[in-house]
Amino acid sequence: MDIRKLLERIREIKDRLDRANRIINICSNECRSSGILAEGRNGESYLKVDSSEIKELAESQKVHLERELEQLEEAKKTAERVIAGLLPEIKQDA
């Protein structure tokens, strides 16, 4: 994976993780309304869903996102080690 794409993906996952945590927080406290919003070519539709179900979905997503973020962070560390290993060679060639 391209380094820029890797870093972009990490930012995206962190943003989605933040959103999942906010939803979990909202649904854990006083939630006035909860539901699912779907948008498409033919318009949008909102389906009212119990906040406990939304919280459960957000918690599931959080687990998935944390796992993916962990893998991406490990790939980033590996890339950093590779780059650090190449730098001495580049300096010697210069």
QUINOR-V651364 format. One record per residue. RES is the residue in one small letter. D_CENTER is the distance of its C-alpha to the mean C-alpha in Angstrom with 1 decimal. Layout:
BEGIN
RES:D_CENTER, RES:D_CENTER
END
This chain:
BEGIN
m:16.9, d:17.9, i:17.0, r:16.0, k:13.7, l:12.2, l:11.7, e:10.4, r:7.8, i:6.9, r:7.1, e:5.2, i:1.8, k:4.2, d:5.4, r:4.0, l:4.6, d:7.6, r:8.6, a:8.8, n:10.8, r:12.9, i:13.7, i:14.7, n:16.8, i:18.4, c:19.3, s:20.6, n:23.0, e:25.0, c:23.3, r:25.7, s:24.1, s:21.3, g:20.8, i:19.0, l:19.3, a:19.8, e:20.8, g:22.7, r:25.8, n:28.1, g:26.6, e:24.3, s:24.7, y:23.7, l:24.2, k:24.8, v:23.2, d:23.9, s:21.4, s:21.5, e:20.2, i:17.3, k:16.6, e:16.9, l:14.4, a:11.8, e:12.7, s:12.4, q:8.9, k:8.2, v:10.2, h:8.7, l:5.1, e:7.4, r:9.5, e:7.6, l:6.7, e:10.4, q:11.6, l:10.3, e:11.7, e:14.8, a:15.2, k:15.1, k:17.7, t:19.7, a:19.8, e:20.9, r:23.6, v:24.8, i:25.1, a:26.9, g:29.2, l:30.1, l:30.9, p:34.2, e:35.3, i:34.7, k:36.6, q:39.5, d:39.8, a:40.0
END
